[in-house]
Amino acid sequence: MKRATLLLLLLVFIGYVVNAQNQANLWYWSQYCGLDFNSGIPVYNDQIIIASHSAMSVMCDTNGNLLLSCNGIQVVNREGNTMPNGQNLIGSTVASMGALIVQQPGSDHLYYVFTVSNEYPENIGMYYSVVDMNLDGGLGDVTSEKNVPLADAWAASNKLTSVRHANGEDIWIISRNFKADQYYVAFLLTSTGLSTEGVMSLVQWRDDMNNEGNMKITHNKKYMAAAYRHYKSENGAFSQCIDICSFNAASGKIELLYTISKNPNDWSGQYQPWAVEFSPDSKLLYVTFYKEVMELYQYDMQYVEDSAQFKQSETLITKGPVNGLQLARDGKIYCTGYLTTEYDYLSVIHEPWKRGADCNFQANTIYLNGRTTDWFLPNMLLDHLYRFEWEGECAHHPIAFQPNFIPEPSSILWNFGDMQSSTELWPVHYYENGGEYEVYVTVTYPSGRVEETSRVITIKDSPSPDLGPDQLICEGEETVLTAGR
């Protein structure tokens, strides 16, 4: 029975994997720039005809093939043509996170495209449109459900991110509302569609001018950080800061813990926060600031509940070509360049799980063939970037681990957090007791590159009913077994 259960679990999990990976393998952004991560090594690709400034989202199928992209004002199909009803979206190409594409849970052909505007005076809120990939001969088209305003995000701008619900299926779409009503707002997308009633989390008042900057959620879905560039207002230097928040993936609630600023006082604005990104193991936060030049800093998330210690953990990584930040499918963080000058490279944090200079930042890593990049990289669902996942949650039952490493590693070592390990690519492990375990993985790729990552898995205690003493009964007789407490 145990072997049959394990076989069934593996078959189900493999089916899940086939339908869950590679949607973030292609990047297109800025002035016709592109990268292809399908081989596990980024390859320059400019085979598209859509441009933007900062707003861009790209969606691939489960094999990493392009489906559609959006720059905030138009939706383009895989052939690079605007979908028949894909023009004139209400949005902005210059909004920091102005576009987001997510697949409707449970559907193989419906995709939601979310857009937000830029800051004041363009701040006109958040909208969604639905794309049906069965239309236009399989190239897709925007349906009549287009430019639908979300009343609970009527004054949203620049901020737009997404993460799966704690149930692993539904998706939270998160933005920030400004003007009179000040709150973060999370909308839930399920197999039945989008709930237009947002989960609101009140926060401190902010001016809706100069609020560029992105926001990200940790991969353990416990925290969120949001950057605000705000400046040029009287007594507003401390508004140039990072919101550090807790996040609840079950309820969608966000709680502002505190803000951090690098400015020494509240009247001489200097450091402008631009971008945030977390390491894949959720242990480090990276932030870019502008003060005459771009600067990259690292913060230690083990101190996140203590604002003083968290601020003290601040470490300067580099000054130079660092602006927008985005984790990629290869486990590295990619950086756009300077704020005020053109830049035709991407820089890379090669080992973002390591502290300080050991994170291995490299400037001017990938040449963009003369194409220039603007401020921000493509926006995507956080869960598409997990380094590994698992199926199962109970002690004494099989936990099947799924590697998301590309290309396929030449060797791999799993440490399950209970003194047990495995060198199998797709290991199945049994935990003896419930609790939290940090699973560490060390991967060696064919190129010789080594990657280290980890995630915390929560194992539930398996029920162990007491059915009383053994009973001997004859064939054909009946007895009642009563489970003890």
C-alpha positions as CSV (number, residue, x, y, z in Angstrom):
1,M,0.0,0.0,0.0
2,K,2.8,2.4,0.9
3,R,4.5,1.8,-2.5
4,A,1.2,2.3,-4.4
5,T,0.6,5.6,-2.5
6,L,4.1,6.8,-3.3
7,L,3.7,5.9,-7.0
8,L,0.4,7.7,-7.2
9,L,1.8,10.8,-5.5
10,L,4.7,10.9,-7.9
11,L,2.5,10.6,-10.9
12,V,0.2,13.4,-9.7
13,F,3.2,15.6,-8.9
14,I,4.9,15.0,-12.2
15,G,1.7,16.0,-13.9
16,Y,1.6,19.1,-11.8
17,V,5.2,19.9,-12.7
18,V,4.6,19.6,-16.4
19,N,1.9,22.3,-16.1
20,A,3.7,24.6,-13.7
21,Q,7.1,25.6,-14.9
22,N,8.9,27.9,-17.4
23,Q,6.4,30.7,-17.6
24,A,9.0,33.3,-16.7
25,N,11.8,32.1,-19.0
26,L,11.6,34.9,-21.5
27,W,12.2,38.6,-20.7
28,Y,11.3,41.5,-22.9
29,W,11.6,45.1,-21.7
30,S,12.7,48.7,-22.4
31,Q,13.9,49.6,-25.8
32,Y,13.4,46.2,-27.5
33,C,15.7,44.3,-25.1
34,G,15.3,40.6,-24.5
35,L,16.8,37.6,-22.6
36,D,16.0,33.9,-23.0
37,F,16.6,31.7,-19.9
38,N,15.3,28.5,-21.4
39,S,18.8,26.9,-21.5
40,G,19.5,28.0,-17.9
41,I,22.1,30.6,-19.2
42,P,20.7,33.9,-20.4
43,V,20.9,34.4,-24.1
44,Y,20.3,37.8,-25.7
45,N,17.1,37.9,-27.7
46,D,15.6,40.9,-29.5
47,Q,13.0,39.0,-31.6
48,I,10.0,41.2,-30.5
49,I,8.5,44.4,-31.7
50,I,7.2,46.0,-28.5
51,A,9.0,48.6,-26.5
52,S,8.3,50.3,-23.1
53,H,10.0,52.4,-20.5
54,S,9.5,50.5,-17.3
55,A,6.1,48.8,-17.5
56,M,6.4,45.3,-19.0
57,S,5.1,41.8,-18.3
58,V,5.7,38.6,-20.3
59,M,4.0,35.3,-20.2
60,C,5.3,32.0,-21.6
61,D,3.6,28.5,-21.8
62,T,4.8,25.6,-19.6
63,N,7.6,24.9,-22.2
64,G,9.0,28.4,-22.1
65,N,7.5,29.5,-25.4
66,L,6.2,33.1,-25.7
67,L,2.5,33.6,-25.4
68,L,1.9,37.3,-24.9
69,S,3.4,40.5,-23.4
70,C,2.1,43.8,-22.3
71,N,3.8,47.2,-21.9
72,G,1.0,48.9,-20.0
73,I,-1.0,50.2,-23.0
74,Q,-1.0,47.3,-25.5
75,V,-1.0,43.5,-25.5
76,V,1.1,41.8,-28.1
77,N,0.9,38.1,-29.2
78,R,3.7,35.7,-29.7
79,E,4.3,36.9,-33.3
80,G,4.9,40.4,-32.1
81,N,1.6,41.8,-33.4
82,T,-0.8,43.8,-31.3
83,M,-3.8,41.6,-30.5
84,P,-7.0,42.7,-32.4
85,N,-8.5,44.2,-29.3
86,G,-5.2,44.7,-27.5
87,Q,-4.6,48.4,-28.0
88,N,-5.5,51.4,-25.9
89,L,-5.2,49.7,-22.5
90,I,-5.6,52.2,-19.6
91,G,-2.1,52.3,-18.1
92,S,1.3,53.8,-18.6
93,T,4.6,52.6,-20.1
94,V,6.6,54.6,-17.5
95,A,4.9,53.2,-14.4
96,S,7.5,51.3,-12.3
97,M,5.4,48.1,-12.3
98,G,2.8,49.2,-14.8
99,A,1.9,45.8,-16.2
100,L,1.3,42.3,-14.9
101,I,0.1,39.1,-16.6
102,V,-1.1,36.1,-14.6
103,Q,-2.9,33.0,-15.7
104,Q,-6.3,32.3,-14.2
105,P,-6.1,29.4,-11.8
106,G,-7.6,26.2,-13.3
107,S,-7.7,27.6,-16.8
108,D,-5.5,26.7,-19.7
109,H,-6.4,29.7,-21.9
110,L,-7.5,32.7,-19.8
111,Y,-5.0,35.3,-18.7
112,Y,-5.6,38.5,-16.7
113,V,-3.7,41.6,-17.6
114,F,-3.4,44.2,-14.9
115,T,-2.3,47.8,-15.4
116,V,-1.6,50.8,-13.1
117,S,-0.8,54.3,-14.1
118,N,2.1,56.5,-13.3
119,E,2.1,59.0,-10.4
120,Y,0.4,62.4,-10.2
121,P,-1.1,63.9,-12.3
122,E,-1.6,60.7,-14.3
123,N,-2.7,58.7,-11.3
124,I,-5.9,57.2,-12.6
125,G,-5.9,53.8,-10.8
126,M,-5.8,50.1,-11.5
127,Y,-7.5,48.2,-14.3
128,Y,-7.7,44.7,-15.6
129,S,-8.4,43.1,-19.0
130,V,-8.9,39.4,-19.9
131,V,-7.1,37.6,-22.7
132,D,-8.5,34.4,-24.2
133,M,-5.7,32.4,-25.9
134,N,-8.3,30.4,-27.9
135,L,-9.2,33.4,-29.9
136,D,-7.6,34.7,-33.2
137,G,-6.5,31.2,-34.2
138,G,-4.7,30.5,-31.0
139,L,-2.7,33.7,-31.0
140,G,-5.1,35.2,-28.4
141,D,-7.2,38.3,-28.1
142,V,-8.4,40.7,-25.4
143,T,-12.0,39.9,-24.7
144,S,-14.8,42.4,-24.1
145,E,-13.8,42.3,-20.5
146,K,-11.3,45.1,-21.0
147,N,-10.1,48.2,-19.1
148,V,-12.3,47.2,-16.1
149,P,-11.6,49.6,-13.2
150,L,-11.0,48.3,-9.8
151,A,-12.9,50.7,-7.4
152,D,-10.8,49.6,-4.4
153,A,-7.7,50.7,-6.2
154,W,-9.1,53.9,-7.7
155,A,-5.9,55.9,-7.0
156,A,-3.3,53.2,-7.4
157,S,0.0,53.9,-9.2
158,N,3.4,52.4,-9.9
159,K,3.1,49.5,-7.4
160,L,1.8,46.1,-8.7
161,T,2.9,42.6,-7.7
162,S,1.5,39.1,-7.3
163,V,1.9,35.9,-5.3
164,R,0.0,32.7,-4.8
165,H,-2.4,32.4,-2.0
166,A,-1.5,30.1,0.9
167,N,-3.6,27.4,-0.7
168,G,-1.1,27.2,-3.6
169,E,-3.7,27.8,-6.2
170,D,-5.3,31.2,-6.1
171,I,-3.3,34.4,-6.7
172,W,-3.1,37.7,-4.8
173,I,-2.7,40.8,-7.0
174,I,-1.4,43.6,-4.8
175,S,-1.1,47.4,-5.3
176,R,-0.9,50.6,-3.3
177,N,-3.7,53.2,-3.2
178,F,-2.9,56.9,-2.8
179,K,-4.7,60.2,-2.6
180,A,-7.5,60.4,0.0
181,D,-7.6,56.7,0.8
182,Q,-4.2,55.3,1.8
183,Y,-3.8,51.6,1.9
184,Y,-2.2,48.5,0.3
185,V,-4.9,46.5,-1.4
186,A,-4.9,42.8,-2.4
187,F,-7.4,41.3,-4.9
188,L,-7.9,37.5,-5.1
189,L,-7.9,35.7,-8.5
190,T,-9.5,32.2,-8.4
191,S,-10.8,29.6,-10.8
192,T,-14.1,31.5,-10.8
193,G,-12.5,34.8,-11.7
194,L,-11.4,38.0,-10.0
195,S,-12.9,39.3,-6.7
196,T,-13.2,43.0,-7.2
197,E,-13.5,43.5,-3.5
198,G,-10.0,44.1,-2.3
199,V,-8.5,43.3,1.1
200,M,-7.4,46.7,2.3
201,S,-4.5,47.3,4.8
202,L,-4.4,50.9,6.0
203,V,-1.0,52.6,6.0
204,Q,0.5,56.0,6.7
205,W,-0.3,58.9,4.3
206,R,2.0,59.5,1.3
207,D,1.9,62.2,-1.4
208,D,1.0,60.6,-4.7
209,M,3.8,62.6,-6.4
210,N,7.1,61.0,-7.1
211,N,6.1,57.6,-5.8
212,E,8.1,55.5,-8.3
213,G,9.8,52.4,-7.1
214,N,8.8,48.7,-7.0
215,M,7.6,46.3,-4.3
216,K,8.3,42.7,-3.7
217,I,7.2,39.9,-1.4
218,T,9.6,37.4,0.2
219,H,9.6,33.9,-1.2
220,N,8.4,32.5,2.1
221,K,5.5,34.9,1.7
222,K,5.9,36.4,5.2
223,Y,7.2,39.9,4.4
224,M,6.9,42.7,1.8
225,A,9.1,45.7,0.9
226,A,8.2,48.7,-1.2
227,A,10.4,51.5,-2.4
228,Y,9.2,55.2,-2.6
229,R,11.4,57.7,-4.5
230,H,9.4,60.7,-3.1
231,Y,11.3,64.0,-2.9
232,K,11.0,67.7,-3.7
233,S,8.5,68.4,-1.0
234,E,8.9,70.4,2.2
235,N,9.9,68.3,5.2
236,G,9.7,65.2,3.1
237,A,13.1,63.6,3.0
238,F,12.0,60.7,5.3
239,S,9.3,60.0,2.7
240,Q,12.2,58.7,0.5
241,C,12.1,55.4,2.2
242,I,11.3,51.7,2.1
243,D,8.2,50.3,3.7
244,I,8.9,47.1,5.6
245,C,5.7,45.1,6.0
246,S,4.5,41.7,7.1
247,F,2.3,39.8,4.7
248,N,-0.3,37.1,5.3
249,A,-0.7,34.8,2.2
250,A,-3.9,33.3,3.6
251,S,-5.8,36.6,4.3
252,G,-4.0,39.0,2.0
253,K,-3.5,41.4,4.9
254,I,-0.4,43.6,5.0
255,E,0.9,45.3,8.1
256,L,3.4,48.1,8.0
257,L,6.1,47.3,10.5
258,Y,8.3,50.4,10.0
259,T,10.0,52.4,7.3
260,I,13.8,52.8,6.7
261,S,15.4,55.8,5.1
262,K,19.1,56.7,4.4
263,N,18.5,60.4,4.8
264,P,20.0,62.0,7.9
265,N,17.1,64.4,8.5
266,D,13.6,65.3,7.1
267,W,14.5,68.5,5.3
268,S,17.4,67.7,2.9
269,G,16.3,64.9,0.6
270,Q,19.3,62.9,-0.7
271,Y,18.9,59.1,-1.0
272,Q,16.1,58.1,-3.4
273,P,15.0,54.4,-3.1
274,W,14.3,52.8,-6.4
275,A,14.1,49.0,-6.4
276,V,13.9,46.1,-3.9
277,E,14.4,42.4,-4.4
278,F,14.8,39.4,-2.1
279,S,17.2,36.5,-2.3
280,P,15.5,33.2,-3.2
281,D,15.9,31.9,0.4
282,S,14.2,35.0,1.8
283,K,17.2,35.8,4.0
284,L,18.5,39.0,2.3
285,L,16.9,42.1,1.0
286,Y,18.6,44.2,-1.8
287,V,17.8,47.8,-2.3
288,T,19.0,50.4,-4.8
289,F,19.2,54.1,-4.0
290,Y,20.1,57.2,-6.0
291,K,22.4,59.9,-4.6
292,E,24.4,61.4,-7.4
293,V,25.2,57.8,-8.4
294,M,23.2,54.6,-8.0
295,E,24.1,52.5,-4.9
296,L,23.2,48.9,-4.0
297,Y,22.7,47.9,-0.4
298,Q,22.0,44.6,1.3
299,Y,19.9,44.0,4.5
300,D,19.8,40.9,6.7
301,M,16.2,39.6,7.0
302,Q,16.9,37.7,10.2
303,Y,16.6,41.1,12.0
304,V,13.5,42.2,10.1
305,E,11.3,42.3,13.2
306,D,13.7,44.8,14.9
307,S,13.9,48.0,13.0
308,A,17.2,49.1,14.7
309,Q,19.0,45.9,14.1
310,F,17.7,45.7,10.5
311,K,19.0,49.1,9.7
312,Q,22.3,48.3,11.3
313,S,22.6,45.3,9.1
314,E,22.8,47.6,6.1
315,T,25.8,46.8,3.9
316,L,27.0,48.7,0.8
317,I,27.6,46.3,-2.1
318,T,28.5,48.7,-4.8
319,K,28.1,52.1,-6.5
320,G,27.5,52.1,-10.2
321,P,25.1,50.5,-12.7
322,V,22.4,49.3,-10.4
323,N,18.8,50.4,-10.6
324,G,15.9,48.0,-11.3
325,L,16.3,44.6,-9.6
326,Q,14.7,41.3,-10.6
327,L,15.4,37.7,-9.7
328,A,15.5,35.3,-12.6
329,R,15.0,31.6,-13.3
330,D,18.7,30.9,-12.8
331,G,18.6,32.1,-9.2
332,K,20.5,35.3,-9.9
333,I,19.4,38.9,-9.5
334,Y,19.7,41.1,-12.6
335,C,20.2,44.9,-12.4
336,T,19.4,47.7,-14.9
337,G,21.9,50.5,-15.1
338,Y,22.2,54.2,-14.3
339,L,19.3,56.6,-13.6
340,T,20.2,59.5,-15.8
341,T,22.4,57.9,-18.6
342,E,21.7,55.3,-21.2
343,Y,23.0,51.8,-20.5
344,D,23.3,48.9,-22.8
345,Y,24.3,46.2,-20.3
346,L,22.8,44.3,-17.4
347,S,24.7,43.8,-14.2
348,V,24.3,40.7,-12.1
349,I,24.3,39.5,-8.5
350,H,25.6,36.0,-9.1
351,E,25.2,34.6,-5.5
352,P,22.4,36.6,-3.9
353,W,22.2,34.2,-0.9
354,K,25.6,35.3,0.3
355,R,26.2,38.2,2.6
356,G,28.3,41.3,1.8
357,A,30.8,41.2,-1.0
358,D,30.4,37.5,-1.2
359,C,27.2,38.0,-3.1
360,N,29.4,38.4,-6.2
361,F,28.1,41.5,-7.9
362,Q,29.4,41.9,-11.4
363,A,28.9,45.1,-13.4
364,N,28.3,45.1,-17.1
365,T,27.8,41.4,-17.3
366,I,25.4,41.0,-20.3
367,Y,25.7,43.2,-23.4
368,L,22.4,44.1,-24.9
369,N,23.7,44.4,-28.4
370,G,23.4,48.2,-28.4
371,R,19.8,48.3,-27.1
372,T,19.4,50.5,-24.1
373,T,17.6,49.5,-20.9
374,D,15.5,51.9,-18.9
375,W,14.7,51.6,-15.1
376,F,12.8,48.4,-14.4
377,L,12.7,44.7,-15.6
378,P,9.7,42.6,-16.4
379,N,7.0,42.0,-13.8
380,M,6.1,38.4,-13.0
381,L,4.3,36.1,-10.5
382,L,6.7,35.4,-7.6
383,D,5.9,31.6,-7.6
384,H,7.3,31.2,-11.1
385,L,10.8,31.8,-9.6
386,Y,10.9,29.2,-6.8
387,R,14.1,27.2,-6.8
388,F,12.3,24.1,-5.7
389,E,8.9,23.0,-4.5
390,W,7.3,20.0,-2.8
391,E,4.0,18.1,-2.6
392,G,2.8,16.6,0.7
393,E,2.7,18.0,4.3
394,C,2.3,15.2,6.8
395,A,4.8,13.3,8.9
396,H,5.1,9.6,8.0
397,H,3.8,10.4,4.5
398,P,5.9,10.9,1.4
399,I,7.1,14.5,0.7
400,A,8.0,14.7,-3.0
401,F,10.5,17.5,-3.8
402,Q,10.5,19.1,-7.2
403,P,13.7,20.8,-8.5
404,N,13.3,23.9,-10.6
405,F,17.0,24.3,-11.5
406,I,18.0,24.9,-15.2
407,P,19.9,23.4,-16.8
408,E,19.6,20.0,-15.2
409,P,22.3,19.8,-12.5
410,S,25.3,17.5,-12.9
411,S,25.0,16.9,-9.1
412,I,22.7,17.9,-6.3
413,L,22.7,17.5,-2.5
414,W,19.5,17.9,-0.5
415,N,19.6,18.3,3.3
416,F,16.1,17.9,4.7
417,G,16.7,19.6,8.1
418,D,16.3,16.4,10.1
419,M,19.8,15.0,9.7
420,Q,18.8,13.2,6.5
421,S,20.0,13.9,3.0
422,S,19.7,12.8,-0.6
423,T,21.6,13.1,-3.9
424,E,18.6,12.2,-6.1
425,L,17.3,14.9,-8.4
426,W,13.7,14.3,-7.5
427,P,13.9,13.0,-3.9
428,V,11.0,11.7,-1.8
429,H,11.4,12.0,1.9
430,Y,9.6,11.0,5.1
431,Y,9.6,13.1,8.2
432,E,9.2,11.3,11.5
433,N,7.7,14.3,13.3
434,G,5.8,17.4,12.6
435,G,7.5,20.8,12.8
436,E,9.4,23.3,10.7
437,Y,12.4,22.1,8.8
438,E,14.8,24.2,6.7
439,V,15.6,22.3,3.5
440,Y,19.0,23.2,2.0
441,V,20.0,22.4,-1.5
442,T,23.5,22.6,-3.1
443,V,23.5,22.4,-6.9
444,T,26.4,21.9,-9.2
445,Y,25.7,22.7,-12.9
446,P,27.5,21.3,-15.9
447,S,29.4,24.6,-16.2
448,G,30.8,24.1,-12.7
449,R,28.7,26.9,-11.2
450,V,27.5,26.1,-7.7
451,E,24.2,27.4,-6.3
452,E,23.0,27.2,-2.7
453,T,19.4,27.8,-1.6
454,S,16.9,26.8,1.1
455,R,13.3,27.0,2.0
456,V,11.4,26.2,5.2
457,I,8.9,23.4,5.0
458,T,6.1,23.0,7.6
459,I,5.2,19.4,8.4
460,K,2.0,18.5,10.2
461,D,1.8,15.7,12.7
462,S,0.1,12.7,11.4
463,P,-2.9,11.5,13.4
464,S,-2.2,8.3,15.4
465,P,-5.6,7.0,16.6
466,D,-5.6,4.6,19.5
467,L,-8.0,1.8,18.5
468,G,-7.6,-0.1,21.8
469,P,-6.1,-3.5,22.3
470,D,-5.9,-6.1,19.5
471,Q,-9.0,-8.2,19.1
472,L,-9.3,-11.7,17.7
473,I,-12.6,-12.3,15.8
474,C,-13.7,-15.2,13.7
475,E,-14.6,-14.9,10.0
476,G,-18.0,-13.4,9.5
477,E,-18.1,-11.7,12.9
478,E,-18.3,-7.9,13.4
479,T,-16.6,-5.6,15.9
480,V,-16.5,-1.9,16.6
481,L,-13.2,0.0,16.8
482,T,-13.3,3.3,18.7
483,A,-10.5,5.7,18.3
484,G,-9.1,7.0,21.6
485,R,-8.2,10.7,22.2
